[in-house]
Amino acid sequence: MGSSVANTEPILKVRDLVKDFGGLRAVDHCTLDVYPGRITGLIGPNGAGKTTLFNLISGALAPTGGRVFFQSRGSGPMTDITGMAMHRTFGLGLVRTFQIPREMKRMTVLENLMLVPAGQRGERIWASWFTPWRVARQEREIEARALEALGFVKLSHLADELAANISTGQKKLLELARTLMSEPKLVLLDEPTAGVNRTLMAQLSLSIHLASAQRGVTFLIIDHDMDVLMSLCDPVIVMANGAVISQGTPSQVQADPQVIDAYLGGRQPVGQPGGNLGVA
């Protein structure tokens, strides 16, 4: 990795992380760093432990061993978030998405976004009774932010559509817009392009790139599409059997013999057609 990374403190540190499910070790003494402002890819063959690692980082699962540290303040000591509940990591600016979108199906696309900001005045009955003008003003502000987020991901034309009625690719774009509404520091994207057609995949990739470049959002991405991931991410981290086996630029990891062996038993380079490069 470049000198700009070497001279920057990580936003996320994973140290010696372990997760056992009975007699199965899904994550095996995993250690990695994610640097701010970057789009980092996380790849590996099926069963490598990537989604389990996301669950450990975000607080969906508690680890068997090891620690996770997150730079929630911008500077100063990192916060130990090991085993911290998901609503608390979310409050610190660490947001994750899931392979299957979790939209509010009976709400409109716009309403899905307007739900995101925490601490809304309209949630308190007394505020609605005694200061309705403040509630209305905040709602207008949130609506403006939501419309801006929809414009950012090119979904403005669907603002009034029920979320249940939009396509899988549009739901993935909606999920990205929802994360941006929370003003995150780090977003964990779990297979954002799965089930997405090529046109919407290109829009999704562009939106991720612009969120990083223009808004300073840091991304850690698992994806099964090697072409998308290798063109979008730098650096790339490779897992196999629950542990990190390689990391570097896309070209470096594609040429790493350990990576080739982990995917294909040494028969074919990563990213070349004909190989089974699905990542679960």
C-alpha positions as CSV (number, residue, x, y, z in Angstrom):
1,M,0.0,0.0,0.0
2,G,1.1,3.6,-0.7
3,S,2.9,6.0,1.6
4,S,-0.3,8.0,2.1
5,V,-1.8,5.0,3.9
6,A,1.4,4.2,5.8
7,N,1.4,7.8,7.3
8,T,-2.3,7.6,8.2
9,E,-3.9,6.0,11.3
10,P,-6.5,3.3,10.6
11,I,-10.1,4.1,11.1
12,L,-10.7,0.4,12.0
13,K,-8.3,-2.1,13.6
14,V,-9.2,-5.8,13.9
15,R,-6.8,-7.7,16.1
16,D,-6.5,-11.5,16.5
17,L,-10.2,-11.9,16.1
18,V,-11.7,-15.4,16.6
19,K,-15.2,-16.7,16.3
20,D,-16.2,-20.3,17.0
21,F,-19.5,-21.9,16.4
22,G,-19.3,-25.1,18.5
23,G,-16.5,-27.1,16.9
24,L,-16.3,-24.9,13.8
25,R,-13.9,-21.9,13.7
26,A,-15.3,-19.4,11.3
27,V,-12.8,-16.6,12.0
28,D,-9.3,-17.7,12.9
29,H,-7.1,-15.0,14.6
30,C,-7.9,-12.4,11.9
31,T,-6.0,-9.2,11.9
32,L,-6.5,-6.3,9.5
33,D,-6.6,-2.5,9.2
34,V,-9.0,-0.2,7.3
35,Y,-7.8,3.3,6.4
36,P,-9.9,6.4,6.3
37,G,-11.2,7.7,3.0
38,R,-10.5,4.5,1.2
39,I,-12.6,1.9,-0.5
40,T,-11.2,-1.4,0.8
41,G,-12.2,-4.7,-0.8
42,L,-12.6,-8.0,1.2
43,I,-12.6,-11.1,-0.9
44,G,-12.1,-14.9,-0.4
45,P,-13.5,-18.2,-1.5
46,N,-16.9,-19.5,-0.2
47,G,-16.8,-20.1,3.5
48,A,-13.7,-17.9,4.1
49,G,-15.4,-16.1,7.0
50,K,-16.0,-12.7,5.5
51,T,-19.7,-12.1,6.4
52,T,-19.0,-13.5,9.9
53,L,-16.2,-11.0,10.2
54,F,-18.6,-8.2,9.3
55,N,-21.0,-9.4,11.9
56,L,-18.2,-9.3,14.5
57,I,-17.1,-5.8,13.6
58,S,-20.7,-4.4,13.5
59,G,-21.8,-6.1,16.8
60,A,-24.3,-8.5,15.3
61,L,-22.1,-11.3,16.8
62,A,-19.8,-11.4,19.9
63,P,-16.3,-12.7,19.2
64,T,-14.8,-15.7,20.9
65,G,-11.5,-13.9,21.2
66,G,-9.7,-10.8,19.9
67,R,-10.5,-7.1,19.8
68,V,-12.0,-4.6,17.4
69,F,-11.1,-0.8,17.6
70,F,-12.9,2.0,15.8
71,Q,-11.8,5.6,15.3
72,S,-15.2,7.3,16.1
73,R,-13.8,10.7,17.0
74,G,-11.6,11.7,14.1
75,S,-8.6,11.9,16.3
76,G,-7.4,10.7,19.7
77,P,-7.6,7.2,21.2
78,M,-9.7,4.6,19.3
79,T,-12.8,3.2,20.8
80,D,-12.9,-0.5,21.8
81,I,-16.1,-1.7,20.1
82,T,-15.5,-5.4,20.7
83,G,-18.9,-7.1,21.3
84,M,-20.7,-3.7,21.3
85,A,-24.4,-3.9,20.2
86,M,-25.2,-2.8,16.7
87,H,-27.3,0.2,17.7
88,R,-24.2,1.5,19.6
89,T,-21.7,1.0,16.8
90,F,-24.3,2.7,14.5
91,G,-24.3,5.6,16.8
92,L,-20.6,5.9,16.5
93,G,-20.8,6.1,12.7
94,L,-20.1,2.4,11.8
95,V,-22.9,1.2,9.5
96,R,-23.4,-2.1,7.8
97,T,-25.6,-3.3,5.0
98,F,-26.8,-6.9,4.3
99,Q,-26.8,-9.2,1.3
100,I,-30.6,-9.0,1.2
101,P,-31.9,-5.4,1.4
102,R,-34.0,-4.6,4.5
103,E,-36.2,-1.8,3.3
104,M,-39.5,-0.8,4.9
105,K,-41.7,-2.3,2.2
106,R,-44.9,-0.4,3.0
107,M,-43.3,3.0,3.1
108,T,-42.2,5.0,0.1
109,V,-38.6,5.3,-1.0
110,L,-38.5,8.9,0.5
111,E,-40.1,7.8,3.8
112,N,-37.4,5.0,4.1
113,L,-34.8,7.7,4.1
114,M,-36.6,10.1,6.4
115,L,-36.8,7.4,9.1
116,V,-33.0,7.3,9.5
117,P,-32.0,10.4,11.5
118,A,-32.0,9.7,15.2
119,G,-33.6,11.9,17.8
120,Q,-36.3,13.5,15.7
121,R,-38.6,15.9,17.6
122,G,-41.7,14.4,16.1
123,E,-41.0,11.2,18.0
124,R,-41.8,13.0,21.3
125,I,-45.5,13.5,21.9
126,W,-45.0,16.7,23.9
127,A,-42.9,18.3,21.1
128,S,-45.8,17.7,18.7
129,W,-48.2,19.3,21.1
130,F,-46.2,22.3,22.3
131,T,-43.7,23.1,19.5
132,P,-45.3,21.9,16.3
133,W,-43.5,24.5,14.3
134,R,-40.1,23.1,15.3
135,V,-41.3,19.6,14.4
136,A,-42.4,20.8,11.0
137,R,-39.2,22.7,10.4
138,Q,-37.1,19.7,11.3
139,E,-39.2,17.4,9.0
140,R,-38.6,19.8,6.1
141,E,-34.9,19.8,6.8
142,I,-34.8,15.9,6.9
143,E,-37.0,15.7,3.7
144,A,-34.5,18.0,1.9
145,R,-31.6,15.8,3.0
146,A,-33.5,12.7,1.9
147,L,-34.2,14.2,-1.5
148,E,-30.6,15.1,-1.9
149,A,-29.5,11.6,-1.0
150,L,-32.0,10.2,-3.5
151,G,-30.6,12.5,-6.2
152,F,-27.1,11.4,-5.3
153,V,-27.9,7.8,-6.1
154,K,-30.2,8.7,-9.1
155,L,-33.5,7.5,-7.5
156,S,-35.3,10.9,-7.3
157,H,-37.9,9.7,-9.8
158,L,-38.9,6.9,-7.3
159,A,-39.3,9.1,-4.2
160,D,-43.1,8.4,-3.9
161,E,-42.9,4.8,-5.0
162,L,-43.5,2.1,-2.3
163,A,-40.1,0.5,-1.5
164,A,-41.7,-3.0,-2.1
165,N,-42.2,-2.2,-5.7
166,I,-38.7,-1.2,-6.8
167,S,-36.2,-3.6,-8.3
168,T,-33.4,-5.4,-6.4
169,G,-30.8,-3.0,-7.9
170,Q,-32.8,0.0,-6.9
171,K,-33.2,-1.4,-3.4
172,K,-29.4,-1.7,-3.2
173,L,-29.1,2.0,-4.2
174,L,-31.8,2.9,-1.6
175,E,-29.8,1.0,1.0
176,L,-26.7,3.0,0.1
177,A,-28.7,6.3,0.3
178,R,-30.0,5.2,3.8
179,T,-26.4,4.8,5.0
180,L,-25.5,8.2,3.7
181,M,-28.5,9.7,5.6
182,S,-26.8,8.5,8.8
183,E,-23.6,10.5,8.0
184,P,-21.4,7.4,8.5
185,K,-17.7,7.3,9.0
186,L,-17.3,3.7,7.9
187,V,-19.7,1.6,5.9
188,L,-19.5,-2.2,5.6
189,L,-21.1,-3.2,2.3
190,D,-22.0,-6.9,2.1
191,E,-22.3,-7.9,-1.6
192,P,-23.9,-4.7,-2.8
193,T,-24.0,-5.8,-6.4
194,A,-25.6,-9.2,-5.9
195,G,-28.7,-9.6,-8.1
196,V,-28.1,-6.2,-9.7
197,N,-28.2,-5.7,-13.5
198,R,-25.2,-4.2,-15.2
199,T,-26.7,-0.7,-15.7
200,L,-27.6,-0.3,-12.0
201,M,-24.3,-2.0,-11.0
202,A,-22.5,0.8,-12.8
203,Q,-24.6,3.4,-11.0
204,L,-24.0,1.7,-7.7
205,S,-20.3,1.6,-8.2
206,L,-20.2,5.3,-9.2
207,S,-22.2,6.3,-6.2
208,I,-19.8,4.4,-3.9
209,H,-16.9,6.1,-5.6
210,L,-18.4,9.5,-5.3
211,A,-19.4,9.0,-1.6
212,S,-15.8,8.2,-0.9
213,A,-14.3,11.0,-3.0
214,Q,-16.7,13.8,-2.3
215,R,-18.1,12.9,1.2
216,G,-15.0,11.2,2.7
217,V,-17.0,8.0,3.6
218,T,-14.8,5.0,4.2
219,F,-16.0,1.7,2.7
220,L,-15.1,-2.0,3.4
221,I,-16.8,-4.1,0.7
222,I,-17.5,-7.8,0.2
223,D,-18.6,-8.6,-3.3
224,H,-18.7,-11.6,-5.6
225,D,-18.1,-9.5,-8.8
226,M,-14.4,-9.4,-9.2
227,D,-14.4,-7.0,-12.1
228,V,-16.4,-4.4,-10.1
229,L,-14.4,-5.0,-6.9
230,M,-11.0,-4.9,-8.5
231,S,-11.8,-1.7,-10.4
232,L,-13.4,0.0,-7.4
233,C,-11.2,-1.0,-4.4
234,D,-7.7,-0.3,-3.3
235,P,-6.4,-2.0,-1.2
236,V,-7.9,-5.5,-1.4
237,I,-7.7,-7.9,1.6
238,V,-8.0,-11.6,1.0
239,M,-9.4,-14.1,3.5
240,A,-9.3,-17.9,3.5
241,N,-10.2,-20.3,6.2
242,G,-11.1,-17.5,8.5
243,A,-7.8,-15.6,8.3
244,V,-6.1,-12.9,6.2
245,I,-3.7,-14.5,3.7
246,S,-2.9,-11.5,1.5
247,Q,-3.5,-7.7,1.1
248,G,-2.3,-5.1,-1.3
249,T,-3.3,-3.4,-4.6
250,P,-5.7,-5.3,-6.9
251,S,-2.8,-6.3,-9.1
252,Q,-0.7,-7.5,-6.2
253,V,-3.4,-9.8,-4.7
254,Q,-4.3,-11.2,-8.2
255,A,-0.7,-12.2,-8.7
256,D,-0.2,-13.7,-5.2
257,P,0.3,-17.5,-5.4
258,Q,-1.5,-17.9,-2.0
259,V,-4.6,-16.2,-3.4
260,I,-4.6,-18.2,-6.6
261,D,-4.2,-21.4,-4.6
262,A,-7.0,-20.5,-2.1
263,Y,-9.5,-19.9,-5.0
264,L,-8.5,-22.4,-7.6
265,G,-5.8,-24.7,-6.3
266,G,-3.3,-22.8,-8.4
267,R,-5.0,-23.5,-11.7
268,Q,-6.0,-19.9,-12.8
269,P,-5.3,-16.3,-11.7
270,V,-8.0,-14.5,-9.8
271,G,-10.2,-12.3,-12.0
272,Q,-9.7,-14.4,-15.2
273,P,-12.8,-15.9,-16.8
274,G,-13.7,-19.5,-16.2
275,G,-13.0,-19.7,-12.5
276,N,-15.5,-20.0,-9.7
277,L,-14.8,-16.8,-7.8
278,G,-18.0,-16.4,-5.9
279,V,-17.6,-14.9,-2.4
280,A,-20.0,-15.8,0.4
